[in-house]
Amino acid sequence: MTPKVTVYITSYNYANYIEEAIRSVLFQTYQDFELIIIDDGSTDNSRAIINKFCDHEKICIIFQ
């Protein structure tokens, strides 16, 4: 079943903010969504933070 809402988070070197942004989406009361995170080649530790969520069923991660 396709979710009704798709949320995109784009990131480039936002390690200080990315986890808070992801958790903000995940903890919404409305739960019929998918979250697509697109990291555009970050050189900080954004990738490691994003990878903590790689097994979440509502999240798709794209590293460019």
C-alpha contacts under 8 A as a table, 3 or more apart, distances in Angstrom:
res1	aa1	res2	aa2	distance
3	P	6	T	7.14
3	P	32	D	5.28
3	P	33	F	4.97
3	P	34	E	6.24
4	K	32	D	5.85
4	K	33	F	5.95
5	V	32	D	6.49
5	V	33	F	4.57
5	V	34	E	6.48
6	T	33	F	5.56
6	T	34	E	4.98
6	T	35	L	5.93
6	T	36	I	7.27
7	V	25	V	7.96
7	V	33	F	7.14
7	V	34	E	6.25
7	V	35	L	4.82
7	V	36	I	6.13
8	Y	35	L	5.95
8	Y	36	I	4.85
8	Y	37	I	5.83
8	Y	38	I	7.42
9	I	21	A	7.85
9	I	22	I	7.83
9	I	35	L	7.55
9	I	36	I	6.33
9	I	37	I	4.78
9	I	38	I	6.19
10	T	37	I	5.90
10	T	38	I	4.74
10	T	39	D	5.90
10	T	40	D	7.39
11	S	14	Y	5.88
11	S	18	I	7.35
11	S	37	I	7.62
11	S	38	I	6.16
11	S	39	D	4.72
11	S	40	D	6.10
11	S	42	S	7.39
11	S	46	S	7.95
12	Y	39	D	5.91
12	Y	40	D	5.32
12	Y	41	G	6.48
12	Y	42	S	4.82
12	Y	43	T	7.96
12	Y	46	S	7.84
13	N	42	S	4.72
13	N	43	T	6.20
13	N	44	D	5.47
13	N	45	N	7.63
13	N	46	S	6.18
14	Y	17	Y	5.46
14	Y	18	I	5.74
14	Y	42	S	7.88
14	Y	44	D	7.78
14	Y	46	S	6.26
15	A	18	I	5.45
15	A	19	E	7.44
15	A	44	D	6.54
15	A	45	N	5.82
15	A	46	S	4.33
15	A	49	I	7.11
16	N	19	E	7.63
17	Y	20	E	5.55
17	Y	21	A	6.29
18	I	21	A	5.07
18	I	22	I	6.17
18	I	46	S	7.04
18	I	49	I	7.50
18	I	50	I	7.39
19	E	22	I	5.13
19	E	23	R	6.10
19	E	49	I	6.55
19	E	50	I	7.10
20	E	23	R	5.19
20	E	24	S	5.98
21	A	24	S	5.08
21	A	25	V	6.57
22	I	25	V	5.38
22	I	26	L	6.34
23	R	26	L	4.95
23	R	27	F	6.02
24	S	27	F	5.48
24	S	28	Q	6.63
25	V	28	Q	5.62
25	V	35	L	7.74
26	L	31	Q	7.88
28	Q	31	Q	6.73
30	Y	33	F	7.73
33	F	58	K	7.07
34	E	58	K	4.88
34	E	59	I	6.02
34	E	60	C	7.68
35	L	58	K	5.96
35	L	59	I	4.73
35	L	60	C	6.22
36	I	59	I	5.79
36	I	60	C	4.76
36	I	61	I	5.83
36	I	62	I	7.52
37	I	59	I	7.34
37	I	60	C	6.26
37	I	61	I	4.83
37	I	62	I	6.13
38	I	61	I	6.07
38	I	62	I	4.77
38	I	63	F	5.98
38	I	64	Q	7.45
39	D	42	S	6.44
39	D	46	S	7.89
39	D	47	R	7.40
39	D	61	I	7.87
39	D	62	I	6.27
39	D	63	F	4.94
39	D	64	Q	6.17
40	D	63	F	6.31
40	D	64	Q	5.02
41	G	63	F	6.69
41	G	64	Q	5.43
42	S	45	N	7.53
42	S	46	S	6.37
42	S	47	R	7.06
43	T	46	S	7.59
44	D	47	R	7.65
45	N	48	A	5.45
45	N	49	I	6.57
46	S	49	I	5.17
46	S	50	I	6.08
47	R	50	I	5.10
47	R	51	N	5.99
48	A	51	N	5.12
48	A	52	K	6.71
49	I	52	K	5.51
49	I	53	F	7.76
50	I	53	F	5.76
50	I	54	C	7.08
50	I	61	I	7.83
51	N	54	C	4.98
52	K	55	D	7.76
53	F	56	H	5.51
53	F	59	I	7.27
54	C	59	I	6.97
54	C	60	C	7.39
54	C	61	I	6.89
55	D	59	I	7.71
56	H	59	I	5.53
